[in-house]
Amino acid sequence: MTGRTRRPGPTVRTRVVEYDGAARREREDRLATEEPLEIRLAWPGSPARRIAVTMRTPGHDFELAAGWLVHEGVLHPHQIEVVRYCVDEDLDPLEEFNVVTVEASSPPLRLPDARAVSSACGVCGKESIGDVLGGARPGASDVSMPLDLVRLLPGRLREEQPGFDRTGGLHAAGLFTRDGTRLVVREDVGRHNAVDKAVGALLLSSPSVGRRAPEVLVLSGRIGFELVQKAVVSGLGLVVAVGAPTSLAVALAEEAGLGLVGFTRPDRCVVYAGDHRVGV
């Protein structure tokens, strides 16, 4: 039926290049798995319809779908009757085990914004999951950066985090040029919001200031798929982070030709994609 023979696990293997001091070594590493989950809802008199798509680590998918629907006020707990994976015959490997249908005993209390809902049934996930993965297309800038400079970027980001200094609870995203010039840093409780704010700050700034185009995104935490997607859409060429990337973040970076560096410290970093973008 499909090429996938088992459900995706919580981690996947990958090959990385680790720079530790002056030493360079290639090794195997593990990434947290990230894949889209489409949540569909059916009730008496209504065929299954897409309610939402969320990025998640595979596992306990039925619990995630049920919890999401209750927390979003879509269903009351007693309305949930059956939760199952979609079993359409034409599923491709990406969609198998990534589409969950919840059958309710009565109509939902509310539905999310209509823009996020589709009444199409057809092949599960063809519209929603495809849209998620198809939203970013290769367009990375041709940027490379010396290894020593890459390792300094999180420190330069940290210098511009007053909110974190006061609260310890904010993420940061910064846009830099290939020579390490800091263009803008923004903080937010959400990683995605911080990236949007940083990009938006440059979009809304006056062209008369003669600003330089950003080429590098620096993050204070881990790297999820949506953050790489934002970098690709913005035409950046390198993402540098303090934390680790997910499996889908690495896959998208490789497809887009984007450099992806995690666990970045003054004396160490791990290159997950685009090793050619990091020069020694």
ChimeraX attribute file (.defattr): number of C-alpha atoms within 10 A of each C-alpha:
attribute: neighborCount
match mode: 1-to-1
recipient: residues
	/A:1	11
	/A:2	12
	/A:3	10
	/A:4	13
	/A:5	9
	/A:6	9
	/A:7	11
	/A:8	18
	/A:9	12
	/A:10	16
	/A:11	16
	/A:12	14
	/A:13	12
	/A:14	13
	/A:15	13
	/A:16	18
	/A:17	19
	/A:18	22
	/A:19	19
	/A:20	14
	/A:21	11
	/A:22	10
	/A:23	8
	/A:24	13
	/A:25	10
	/A:26	12
	/A:27	10
	/A:28	10
	/A:29	15
	/A:30	16
	/A:31	18
	/A:32	20
	/A:33	22
	/A:34	23
	/A:35	23
	/A:36	24
	/A:37	25
	/A:38	25
	/A:39	28
	/A:40	29
	/A:41	26
	/A:42	20
	/A:43	18
	/A:44	11
	/A:45	8
	/A:46	12
	/A:47	13
	/A:48	22
	/A:49	20
	/A:50	23
	/A:51	23
	/A:52	19
	/A:53	20
	/A:54	14
	/A:55	18
	/A:56	17
	/A:57	18
	/A:58	20
	/A:59	14
	/A:60	8
	/A:61	21
	/A:62	18
	/A:63	10
	/A:64	16
	/A:65	23
	/A:66	21
	/A:67	14
	/A:68	16
	/A:69	24
	/A:70	16
	/A:71	11
	/A:72	13
	/A:73	15
	/A:74	19
	/A:75	23
	/A:76	16
	/A:77	14
	/A:78	10
	/A:79	18
	/A:80	18
	/A:81	12
	/A:82	13
	/A:83	18
	/A:84	15
	/A:85	18
	/A:86	22
	/A:87	14
	/A:88	14
	/A:89	11
	/A:90	14
	/A:91	20
	/A:92	16
	/A:93	14
	/A:94	18
	/A:95	24
	/A:96	26
	/A:97	22
	/A:98	25
	/A:99	26
	/A:100	25
	/A:101	24
	/A:102	24
	/A:103	21
	/A:104	20
	/A:105	15
	/A:106	17
	/A:107	17
	/A:108	16
	/A:109	12
	/A:110	11
	/A:111	16
	/A:112	13
	/A:113	9
	/A:114	9
	/A:115	7
	/A:116	12
	/A:117	16
	/A:118	15
	/A:119	14
	/A:120	14
	/A:121	15
	/A:122	12
	/A:123	15
	/A:124	28
	/A:125	27
	/A:126	16
	/A:127	14
	/A:128	23
	/A:129	21
	/A:130	13
	/A:131	12
	/A:132	16
	/A:133	16
	/A:134	10
	/A:135	12
	/A:136	19
	/A:137	15
	/A:138	16
	/A:139	16
	/A:140	20
	/A:141	18
	/A:142	15
	/A:143	18
	/A:144	20
	/A:145	18
	/A:146	14
	/A:147	18
	/A:148	17
	/A:149	16
	/A:150	27
	/A:151	23
	/A:152	15
	/A:153	25
	/A:154	24
	/A:155	14
	/A:156	17
	/A:157	21
	/A:158	17
	/A:159	10
	/A:160	18
	/A:161	19
	/A:162	13
	/A:163	16
	/A:164	16
	/A:165	12
	/A:166	9
	/A:167	8
	/A:168	10
	/A:169	12
	/A:170	20
	/A:171	22
	/A:172	28
	/A:173	29
	/A:174	28
	/A:175	25
	/A:176	23
	/A:177	18
	/A:178	19
	/A:179	14
	/A:180	17
	/A:181	14
	/A:182	18
	/A:183	17
	/A:184	17
	/A:185	25
	/A:186	24
	/A:187	23
	/A:188	18
	/A:189	13
	/A:190	13
	/A:191	21
	/A:192	16
	/A:193	17
	/A:194	23
	/A:195	26
	/A:196	17
	/A:197	19
	/A:198	20
	/A:199	22
	/A:200	12
	/A:201	15
	/A:202	17
	/A:203	10
	/A:204	8
	/A:205	11
	/A:206	10
	/A:207	10
	/A:208	6
	/A:209	7
	/A:210	8
	/A:211	11
	/A:212	12
	/A:213	14
	/A:214	22
	/A:215	23
	/A:216	30
	/A:217	27
	/A:218	27
	/A:219	27
	/A:220	23
	/A:221	20
	/A:222	17
	/A:223	26
	/A:224	22
	/A:225	23
	/A:226	19
	/A:227	22
	/A:228	27
	/A:229	22
	/A:230	18
	/A:231	25
	/A:232	25
	/A:233	16
	/A:234	17
	/A:235	21
	/A:236	25
	/A:237	26
	/A:238	32
	/A:239	24
	/A:240	29
	/A:241	26
	/A:242	21
	/A:243	18
	/A:244	22
	/A:245	27
	/A:246	21
	/A:247	24
	/A:248	22
	/A:249	25
	/A:250	25
	/A:251	15
	/A:252	21
	/A:253	25
	/A:254	16
	/A:255	12
	/A:256	22
	/A:257	21
	/A:258	28
	/A:259	28
	/A:260	27
	/A:261	31
	/A:262	25
	/A:263	19
	/A:264	24
	/A:265	18
	/A:266	16
	/A:267	13
	/A:268	19
	/A:269	24
	/A:270	25
	/A:271	22
	/A:272	25
	/A:273	27
	/A:274	20
	/A:275	17
	/A:276	12
	/A:277	21
	/A:278	20
	/A:279	12
	/A:280	12
